[in-house]
Amino acid sequence: MRLLRATQDYFGCARSPFEVRAALQYGLSRLRGGEGRAVRLDERIDLSRSGRILTGQSVCYADLLAESLDGSRQLVLECQSRLIHSAADRQLLDFDRQAALQAMGYEYITLTYAQLRDDARHREMAELVGMKLEGRYLEKSALLMERERALRRELFCDWRRLGEV
């Protein structure tokens, strides 16, 4: 039942379970334990002339693209994992893409799995995202914090065992 409810919220296609967790944590409503952000996964961004020069590419994809409530600001959350981003060549491509997106006016934050998984680190990142998008972070009530903890227990369980009776 919980998995069915989660699939009803569509944020786009993801390339990893880490990105799915990030989209659910940031994109689900606050009443459901998330941060209530408008987010899209693997969002295509056509690069400007400057961006194309910096990257040698015409397009890039944001792991997670979040928008402010009024739609005036966008924030790229790049999900950094050891599996994908540990090679030096890949890191250099990531730096080029970050520079290109910033040159185009996008705010850009790298998000590590530890920052998503750890309660205190997540709280700091959620506040940073709020500051970047809205200029402030709206604190959660005790009820909303309990719902966040419940969501996080589900997000960080062993997904290989989902569906087992």
N, C-alpha and C positions, 0 to 999 in steps of 0.2 A: 504494500500500500504506500509506504513512504517513497519507494523508488518510482512508483507510478506518479505520485504527486510531483516529484522532482522533474520527471520527463515532460510535464505539462508546461514548464517554464523553458522557453527556447531562447538561447542566446547566440546560436550559430554553431558551426562545426569547430571542434577542438582537435589539436594535434596530440594532446596528452591528458592523462588523468589530473595532473597538476593544474592545467589550464581550466579543466572542468570545475575543479574545486574552487579555484580563484573566481570563476564566473558566478558560481553559486554563492560563495561567501560575499562577494561584492554586489551581485545582481538581484538576489532574492530580496523581497521586501523586509523591512525591519521587523514587522510582525511575525515573519517566518524565520527570523534569526539572522538575516543578511544585513547588508548596509544600504539597501534600497537604491542603488545606483543604476542608471541606464547603461548597460554594458553590451558589447558585441564581441564575439570571439573571432579570431583570425580575419580581422577586417582589412580588406584591400585598401591601400592608400596609393594613389597615383602620385608619383614624385614630380616635383617642380624641376625646372632646368637645373637649379642649384643642387637639388637632391639627387638628380641623375648623375651629375658630375661627381658628387661626393661618393656615391655608391657604385657607379657603373651599371645601375639598374634603372628601369623605368617605373617599377612598382615595388612596394614592400607590403608586408602583412603585419598588423599589430596583433600580438597574442591576445590582448584584451584592450578594447577601446572603451573608455568610460566618458560620459558626458555630464556636464553640470545640469542642474534641474531646469534651467532656462535654455539649455542647448547652446549657450554662447562659448563654452570652453570644452576642450577635449583633452583627455589624458591617456597616453599610451602606457599600459602596464606590461612590461616585458617580463615574462616568466622565465627566470634563469635557473636552469637545472644543470647539474654536473654531467648528466648523460648527454645532453645536446650541446651545451655551451662551454665545455671544458677544453676543447681543442683550441690552440692558439689562432689558427686560421679563422675559426668560427667567431672567436672573440673579436678579431679585427673587423670582420663583416658587421658584427653587432655594433661596434663603435661607429663605423661609417654610417650605418642606418640611424643610429641615435643622433648623430650630428645632422644628417639630412632632415630628419623629422623636426628637430629643434630649429633648424634654419627655416622650416616651413611654418613655424609658430606652434608646434605641438609641445605640450608639456610631456615629459618622459620620465618614468620611474621604473627602475628594475625591482622585481619582486622575487625573492628567493623562497624556496619551499619552507625553510625554517621561519621566515617572516610570516608566512601564511599559517603554519602549523602551531606555532607557539602563541599562547593566549596574549601575553604581554607585548610581544613583537607585533602580533596582528593588530592589537589596539593602537599602537603607535603608527603603524602603516595606515590604518583606517582614518586616523586623525590627519595624517599627512595628505591622503587622498582628498579628504574633506576640505582641507586648507587650499589645495591646488585647484579644486573645482569650484568651491563655493566661497572661499575666503574664511571659512570657519568649519568646525565640526560640531554637530548637534549631539550632545551626550545622550546615552541611552538610559532609560529608566531601569529599575530592578527587574521588572517583567521582561523587558526587551533583552536585557543581559542574560536572563535565564534561557530565553528562546535562542539567543546566540550560542550559548553553551551547548544546548541540545542539538542545534544544527551542526556545530563543530564536532560533537561526538559522532554523528552520522557521517560527516565528511571525511573524518580521519580514522574510520574503522577499516578493517581489512577488506578491501573491495573484492578480493578474490573469493571471499566467502559469502558475498551477497547472494541471496536466493536459497541458501542452505536452510533446511528445516531443522 
